[in-house]
């Protein structure tokens, strides 16, 4: 689609910078901290990530139960579904651990491992017997940067390099210069971003075949998710900031405005990462040692929006099928 082409170029430029930015940021950030400071910063970051994710999931469940967007009468308009033999939660957890320890660092730059489920026919001697199938699980590499594995390796790399002191000074200078170069490239891309983001949004709207039908079938679901995101982003997160930092959160959010717009247009945490770095370090003056460790990890595992909309989606599907969920099932969704 021609109108979306400039937006696609913007996405490509932002994704191009993810790898050098993550590597240089983690190494320079952690090398500037001692082991005690790194551990304290990491612990606080993980507590924050878990807390906000849980809040988002609980908020999604509460809103979907109150608004009740699922209407069983609309199910027949959605057309026939397709059964999906998904992997279990345990398989997904094991995939997470496997990706944290990549067997090939170069391969981790463009591939990540994933458990796959295939349906295999059971051989039988009876010619007229109906075919029987069994589920077989295997491991397969799929396209996409293994950011988690890269973070795991370069976190260790940065901490050890920091402990080496003067011996590693030359390498630290190299990564500092690399980070500075990447951030200057980000500054150049930001001049193009307003036009690219506008094209991305227009392209996504035009690509919807029948906007009216989609609005009727999924309108209340989208309203529920959007309301949840607004409450989470405009009320809960500012409250946490106000309680901990004791400063006006909306002044901070105004400094992040460019990152917010980029995130809306690209729908990618990793793609927005270069812009987020620039907003925090240049607009708000946040310590680079903090941003360079917290942001790459947060963009990978701190998915508040995903936690919210997946909680809404699970109960929405149950409502569409007129399935009543008891308290224990709702807790499981959370």
C-alpha positions as CSV (number, residue, x, y, z in Angstrom):
1,X,0.0,0.0,0.0
2,X,1.5,3.3,-1.2
3,X,0.3,5.4,1.7
4,X,1.8,3.1,4.3
5,X,5.2,3.0,2.5
6,X,6.8,6.0,4.3
7,X,5.7,4.5,7.6
8,X,7.2,1.1,6.7
9,X,10.5,3.0,6.1
10,X,10.3,4.5,9.6
11,X,9.7,1.1,11.2
12,X,12.7,-0.3,9.3
13,X,15.0,2.5,10.5
14,X,13.9,2.2,14.1
15,X,14.3,-1.6,14.1
16,X,17.7,-1.2,12.5
17,X,18.9,0.6,15.6
18,X,17.6,-1.8,18.2
19,X,20.5,-4.2,18.2
20,X,23.4,-1.7,18.5
21,X,21.4,0.4,20.9
22,X,20.5,-2.5,23.3
23,X,24.1,-3.8,23.2
24,X,25.8,-0.4,23.8
25,X,23.3,0.8,26.3
26,X,23.5,-2.3,28.5
27,X,27.2,-2.5,28.5
28,X,27.9,1.1,29.2
29,X,25.1,1.4,31.8
30,X,26.2,-1.7,33.8
31,X,29.9,-1.1,33.5
32,X,29.4,2.3,35.2
33,X,27.7,0.6,38.2
34,X,29.2,-1.6,40.9
35,X,27.8,-5.1,41.6
36,X,25.8,-3.9,44.6
37,X,24.2,-1.0,42.7
38,X,23.4,-3.2,39.7
39,X,21.7,-5.8,42.0
40,X,19.7,-3.1,43.8
41,X,18.6,-1.4,40.5
42,X,17.7,-4.8,39.0
43,X,15.6,-5.8,42.0
44,X,13.7,-2.5,42.1
45,X,13.1,-2.7,38.3
46,X,11.8,-6.3,38.5
47,X,9.5,-5.4,41.4
48,X,8.1,-2.4,39.4
49,X,7.6,-4.6,36.3
50,X,5.7,-7.3,38.2
51,X,3.6,-4.8,40.1
52,X,2.5,-2.8,37.1
53,X,1.8,-5.9,35.1
54,X,-0.4,-7.4,37.8
55,X,-2.2,-4.1,38.2
56,X,-2.9,-4.0,34.4
57,X,-4.2,-7.6,34.4
58,X,-6.5,-7.1,37.4
59,X,-7.8,-3.8,35.9
60,X,-8.5,-5.6,32.6
61,X,-10.5,-8.4,34.4
62,X,-12.5,-5.8,36.4
63,X,-13.4,-3.7,33.4
64,X,-14.4,-6.7,31.2
65,X,-16.7,-8.0,34.0
66,X,-18.2,-4.5,34.5
67,X,-18.6,-3.5,30.9
68,X,-19.4,-7.0,29.6
69,X,-18.4,-6.4,26.0
70,X,-19.1,-10.0,24.8
71,X,-22.5,-10.5,23.2
72,X,-23.3,-14.1,22.2
73,X,-25.6,-12.9,19.4
74,X,-22.7,-11.4,17.5
75,X,-20.8,-14.7,17.5
76,X,-22.7,-15.9,14.4
77,X,-21.5,-12.9,12.4
78,X,-17.9,-13.6,13.0
79,X,-17.8,-16.6,10.7
80,X,-16.3,-20.1,11.3
81,X,-13.4,-20.3,13.6
82,X,-10.3,-22.3,13.4
83,X,-9.1,-24.6,16.2
84,X,-5.7,-23.7,17.4
85,X,-3.6,-26.3,19.2
86,X,-1.6,-23.9,21.2
87,X,1.4,-24.8,23.4
88,X,0.8,-24.9,27.2
89,X,1.9,-22.2,29.6
90,X,4.7,-24.5,30.8
91,X,6.0,-24.8,27.2
92,X,5.9,-21.0,26.9
93,X,7.8,-20.6,30.2
94,X,10.5,-23.1,29.0
95,X,10.8,-21.2,25.7
96,X,11.4,-18.1,27.8
97,X,14.3,-19.8,29.6
98,X,15.7,-21.3,26.4
99,X,15.7,-17.9,24.8
100,X,17.5,-16.4,27.8
101,X,20.4,-18.7,27.1
102,X,20.9,-18.7,23.3
103,X,23.2,-21.4,22.0
104,X,24.5,-19.1,19.2
105,X,24.8,-15.4,19.9
106,X,24.9,-14.4,16.2
107,X,21.7,-16.5,15.5
108,X,20.1,-14.7,18.5
109,X,20.3,-11.4,16.5
110,X,17.7,-12.6,14.0
111,X,16.0,-15.8,15.4
112,X,14.5,-17.1,18.6
113,X,13.4,-20.6,19.6
114,X,9.8,-21.6,20.0
115,X,7.8,-24.8,20.9
116,X,5.7,-25.9,18.0
117,X,2.7,-28.2,17.9
118,X,2.0,-30.5,14.9
119,X,-0.7,-33.0,14.3
120,X,0.7,-36.4,13.3
121,X,-1.4,-39.2,11.9
122,X,-1.2,-42.5,13.7
123,X,-0.5,-45.3,11.2
124,X,-3.1,-48.1,11.1
125,X,-3.6,-51.4,9.3
126,X,-7.3,-50.9,8.7
127,X,-7.9,-49.3,5.3
128,X,-11.4,-47.9,6.1
129,X,-10.8,-46.8,9.6
130,X,-11.1,-43.1,10.2
131,X,-7.7,-41.5,10.6
132,X,-6.4,-40.9,14.1
133,X,-4.0,-38.1,15.1
134,X,-1.6,-37.4,17.9
135,X,-0.1,-34.2,19.0
136,X,3.7,-33.9,18.7
137,X,5.7,-31.1,20.1
138,X,9.1,-29.9,18.9
139,X,11.4,-26.9,18.9
140,X,11.7,-24.6,15.9
141,X,13.5,-21.3,15.3
142,X,11.3,-18.5,14.1
143,X,12.3,-15.1,12.6
144,X,12.7,-12.2,15.1
145,X,15.5,-10.9,17.3
146,X,16.0,-12.8,20.5
147,X,16.2,-9.6,22.6
148,X,15.9,-11.6,25.9
149,X,18.9,-13.7,25.1
150,X,21.0,-10.7,24.0
151,X,20.0,-8.9,27.2
152,X,21.1,-11.8,29.3
153,X,24.5,-12.1,27.7
154,X,25.3,-8.4,27.6
155,X,24.1,-7.8,31.2
156,X,26.7,-10.3,32.3
157,X,29.2,-8.8,29.8
158,X,28.7,-5.3,31.2
159,X,28.9,-6.3,34.9
160,X,32.1,-8.3,34.4
161,X,33.6,-5.5,32.2
162,X,32.9,-3.0,35.0
163,X,34.7,-5.2,37.5
164,X,37.8,-5.3,35.3
165,X,38.5,-1.6,35.8
166,X,41.4,-0.1,33.8
167,X,41.9,-3.2,31.8
168,X,38.5,-2.8,30.1
169,X,38.7,1.0,29.7
170,X,39.4,0.9,26.0
171,X,36.4,-1.3,25.3
172,X,34.2,0.8,27.4
173,X,35.2,3.9,25.4
174,X,34.3,2.0,22.2
175,X,30.8,1.2,23.4
176,X,30.3,4.7,24.8
177,X,31.2,6.1,21.3
178,X,28.9,3.5,19.7
179,X,26.0,4.6,21.9
180,X,26.6,8.2,21.1
181,X,26.6,7.5,17.4
182,X,23.4,5.6,17.6
183,X,21.6,8.3,19.6
184,X,22.7,10.9,17.0
185,X,21.2,8.8,14.3
186,X,18.0,8.5,16.3
187,X,17.9,12.3,16.5
188,X,18.1,12.5,12.7
189,X,15.2,9.9,12.3
190,X,13.0,12.0,14.7
191,X,12.8,14.7,12.0
192,X,11.1,12.2,9.7
193,X,9.0,10.4,12.4
194,X,5.9,12.7,12.4
195,X,5.3,12.0,8.7
196,X,6.2,8.3,9.0
197,X,3.8,7.8,12.0
198,X,1.0,9.6,10.2
199,X,1.4,7.3,7.2
200,X,1.5,4.2,9.5
201,X,-1.8,5.1,11.2
202,X,-3.5,5.9,7.9
203,X,-2.3,2.7,6.3
204,X,-3.6,0.6,9.2
205,X,-7.0,2.3,9.0
206,X,-7.3,1.8,5.2
207,X,-6.2,-1.8,5.4
208,X,-9.4,-2.7,7.4
209,X,-11.8,-4.3,4.8
210,X,-15.1,-3.3,6.5
211,X,-14.6,-0.8,9.3
212,X,-18.3,-0.7,10.1
213,X,-18.6,-4.5,10.5
214,X,-15.5,-4.7,12.7
215,X,-16.8,-1.9,14.8
216,X,-20.1,-3.7,15.4
217,X,-18.5,-7.0,16.2
218,X,-15.5,-5.9,18.3
219,X,-16.5,-2.3,19.2
220,X,-17.2,-2.9,22.9
221,X,-14.1,-5.0,23.2
222,X,-11.9,-2.2,21.8
223,X,-13.7,0.3,24.1
224,X,-13.0,-1.9,27.1
225,X,-9.3,-2.2,26.2
226,X,-8.9,1.5,25.4
227,X,-10.6,2.5,28.7
228,X,-8.3,0.2,30.6
229,X,-5.2,1.6,28.9
230,X,-6.3,5.2,29.7
231,X,-7.0,4.4,33.3
232,X,-3.7,2.5,33.7
233,X,-1.6,5.1,31.9
234,X,-3.3,8.3,33.1
235,X,-4.2,7.3,36.7
236,X,-2.3,4.3,38.1
237,X,1.1,4.9,36.7
238,X,1.1,8.6,37.6
239,X,0.0,7.6,41.2
240,X,3.0,5.3,41.5
241,X,5.3,8.0,40.2
242,X,3.8,10.6,42.6
243,X,4.1,8.3,45.6
244,X,7.7,7.2,44.9
245,X,9.3,10.2,43.3
246,X,7.2,13.0,44.9
247,X,7.1,15.0,41.7
248,X,4.4,16.0,39.2
249,X,4.0,12.9,37.0
250,X,2.3,14.8,34.1
251,X,5.4,17.0,33.7
252,X,7.4,13.8,33.3
253,X,4.8,12.4,30.8
254,X,5.0,15.6,28.7
255,X,8.7,14.9,28.3
256,X,7.8,11.4,27.0
257,X,5.2,12.7,24.5
258,X,7.2,11.8,21.4
259,X,7.8,8.3,22.7
260,X,4.0,7.9,23.3
261,X,3.1,9.0,19.8
262,X,5.8,6.7,18.3
263,X,4.5,3.8,20.3
264,X,0.9,4.4,19.2
265,X,2.0,4.6,15.5
266,X,4.4,1.7,15.5
267,X,2.7,-0.6,18.0
268,X,6.1,-1.9,19.0
269,X,7.9,-1.6,22.3
270,X,11.2,-2.5,20.8
271,X,10.7,-0.2,17.8
272,X,10.0,2.7,20.1
273,X,13.1,2.0,22.3
274,X,15.4,4.5,20.4
275,X,12.9,7.3,20.9
276,X,12.3,6.4,24.5
277,X,16.1,6.6,25.2
278,X,16.2,10.1,23.6
279,X,13.2,11.4,25.6
280,X,14.4,10.2,28.9
281,X,18.1,11.2,28.6
282,X,17.7,14.5,26.6
283,X,14.3,15.8,27.5
284,X,14.1,14.7,31.2
285,X,17.8,14.3,32.1
286,X,17.5,10.8,33.6
287,X,20.8,9.2,34.6
288,X,22.1,7.2,31.6
289,X,23.2,4.4,33.8
290,X,19.6,3.9,34.8
291,X,18.0,4.2,31.4
292,X,20.6,2.0,29.7
293,X,19.8,-0.9,32.0
294,X,16.1,-0.5,32.7
295,X,14.8,0.3,29.3
296,X,16.0,-2.6,27.2
297,X,14.8,-5.1,29.9
298,X,11.5,-3.3,30.3
299,X,10.8,-3.2,26.6
300,X,11.1,-7.0,26.5
301,X,9.3,-8.1,29.7
302,X,7.2,-5.2,31.1
303,X,4.1,-5.6,28.8
304,X,1.4,-3.9,30.8
305,X,-0.8,-3.3,27.8
306,X,-0.4,-6.9,26.7
307,X,-1.4,-8.2,30.2
308,X,-4.5,-5.9,30.1
309,X,-5.8,-6.8,26.7
310,X,-5.1,-10.5,27.0
311,X,-7.1,-10.6,30.3
312,X,-9.9,-8.8,28.6
313,X,-9.7,-11.1,25.5
314,X,-9.9,-14.3,27.5
315,X,-13.1,-13.3,29.4
316,X,-14.5,-11.6,26.3
317,X,-14.3,-14.9,24.4
318,X,-16.0,-16.7,27.3
319,X,-18.8,-14.1,27.2
320,X,-19.2,-14.4,23.4
321,X,-19.7,-18.2,23.9
322,X,-22.1,-17.6,26.8
323,X,-19.8,-19.3,29.3
324,X,-20.2,-18.4,32.9
325,X,-16.8,-18.2,34.7
326,X,-16.6,-18.8,38.4
327,X,-14.2,-17.0,40.8
328,X,-11.4,-19.6,40.5
329,X,-11.5,-19.4,36.7
330,X,-11.3,-15.6,36.8
331,X,-8.3,-15.8,39.1
332,X,-6.7,-18.2,36.7
333,X,-7.1,-15.6,33.9
334,X,-5.4,-13.0,36.0
